[in-house]
Amino acid sequence: MYGSLFCQLYNDFGWNEYPRALGRRILTWLDGHGLRPARALDLGCGTGMLCAVLTAGGVAADGLDLSPDMIDVAKTNYPGLAFTVGDMTDFTVEHRYDLVTCTGDALNHIFDPDAVGRAFACVRRALNDGGVFLFDLLDPDEVPAGEPFEAEHSDGTRVRFETVTDGRDVRLTIKTYEGDALKFEENILERVHDLGDILARLERAGLEVIQCSDRLLDTDGPGTTRFIAARAI
Ligand SMILES: C[S@@+](CC[C@H](N)C(=O)[O-])C[C@H]1O[C@@H](n2cnc3c(N)ncnc32)[C@H](O)[C@@H]1O
């Protein structure tokens, strides 16, 4: 679970740049597919940035996240949007959506493949017929790992990031220091899912895969993320 200090770091430390840029690319992707969704739901919405970019682009977006602290940050950031605490593996909606998104590795936070299947079933029920589910996953062929690195926050706090992987699970450790004193540590675990299993579970949930690629847009370079889009049938 993402705790409050970590949520604040997420807000302050530039990770919001990923959903900000991705939101614009999703709007371009929708245009390229001739899709004009009126309403979207973002699962694992974090600080709400993707919802804000989609809404500004004409797709009214609500957010759902397991972490109450993330939802507090999202509500503070975007008081005009609707954010709810909820589990993407077991949620219901008051009305259906034309688009459901789940990005920033949010699905990699779910370890049990059956729970991923339950999330897909909930997504299908949340979508109008013909609606689209667009999500990203850590690419099994490109599991990220890297040298630890440190960044300095404007308030003088030092933050150290370290990613370790055994090829199946990824552990991201974030430590913050004041001077040399460790102030805070959080470990985020992510599961690298089997792609064949993911695609089979989508089909079983009534979601027909229309894209599975190492890039969202043809103009993107290859990355460590796989983008999958599926249409509700
Ligand atoms: C790496 S963050 C990505 C946040 C946001 N999508 C972004 O790109 O900035 C993953 C998010 O997924 C949320 N999350 C993890 N498991 C979840 C679940 N079962 N249901 C809903 N949200 C979940 C976490 O609380 C966290 O906010």
Ligand as a Chemical Component Dictionary entry (heavy atoms), coordinates in Angstrom:
data_LIG
# 
_chem_comp.id                   LIG 
_chem_comp.type                 NON-POLYMER 
_chem_comp.pdbx_formal_charge   0 
_chem_comp.three_letter_code    LIG 
# 
loop_
_chem_comp_atom.comp_id 
_chem_comp_atom.atom_id 
_chem_comp_atom.alt_atom_id 
_chem_comp_atom.type_symbol 
_chem_comp_atom.charge 
_chem_comp_atom.model_Cartn_x 
_chem_comp_atom.model_Cartn_y 
_chem_comp_atom.model_Cartn_z 
_chem_comp_atom.pdbx_ordinal 
LIG C1  C1  C 0  2.971  3.094  -9.749  1  
LIG S1  S1  S 1  1.449  3.793  -9.211  2  
LIG C2  C2  C 0  0.799  4.457  -10.734 3  
LIG C3  C3  C 0  -0.140 5.585  -10.472 4  
LIG C4  C4  C 0  -0.657 6.282  -11.746 5  
LIG N1  N1  N 0  -1.402 5.369  -12.597 6  
LIG C5  C5  C 0  0.496  6.913  -12.483 7  
LIG O1  O1  O 0  0.814  6.488  -13.600 8  
LIG O2  O2  O -1 1.104  7.839  -11.934 9  
LIG C6  C6  C 0  0.408  2.361  -8.990  10 
LIG C7  C7  C 0  -0.929 2.728  -8.357  11 
LIG O3  O3  O 0  -1.756 1.570  -8.351  12 
LIG C8  C8  C 0  -2.482 1.572  -7.137  13 
LIG N2  N2  N 0  -2.956 0.209  -6.878  14 
LIG C9  C9  C 0  -2.221 -0.889 -6.557  15 
LIG N3  N3  N 0  -3.018 -1.953 -6.406  16 
LIG C10 C10 C 0  -4.285 -1.537 -6.648  17 
LIG C11 C11 C 0  -5.560 -2.184 -6.648  18 
LIG N4  N4  N 0  -5.693 -3.491 -6.360  19 
LIG N5  N5  N 0  -6.651 -1.451 -6.942  20 
LIG C12 C12 C 0  -6.549 -0.123 -7.210  21 
LIG N6  N6  N 0  -5.354 0.548  -7.224  22 
LIG C13 C13 C 0  -4.251 -0.155 -6.948  23 
LIG C14 C14 C 0  -1.485 2.094  -6.115  24 
LIG O4  O4  O 0  -2.112 2.543  -4.927  25 
LIG C15 C15 C 0  -0.814 3.199  -6.908  26 
LIG O5  O5  O 0  -1.463 4.438  -6.757  27 
# 
loop_
_chem_comp_bond.comp_id 
_chem_comp_bond.atom_id_1 
_chem_comp_bond.atom_id_2 
_chem_comp_bond.value_order 
_chem_comp_bond.pdbx_ordinal 
LIG C1  S1  SING 1  
LIG S1  C2  SING 2  
LIG S1  C6  SING 3  
LIG C2  C3  SING 4  
LIG C3  C4  SING 5  
LIG C4  N1  SING 6  
LIG C4  C5  SING 7  
LIG C5  O1  DOUB 8  
LIG C5  O2  SING 9  
LIG C6  C7  SING 10 
LIG C7  O3  SING 11 
LIG C7  C15 SING 12 
LIG O3  C8  SING 13 
LIG C8  N2  SING 14 
LIG C8  C14 SING 15 
LIG N2  C9  SING 16 
LIG N2  C13 SING 17 
LIG C9  N3  DOUB 18 
LIG N3  C10 SING 19 
LIG C10 C11 SING 20 
LIG C10 C13 DOUB 21 
LIG C11 N4  SING 22 
LIG C11 N5  DOUB 23 
LIG N5  C12 SING 24 
LIG C12 N6  DOUB 25 
LIG N6  C13 SING 26 
LIG C14 O4  SING 27 
LIG C14 C15 SING 28 
LIG C15 O5  SING 29 
# 
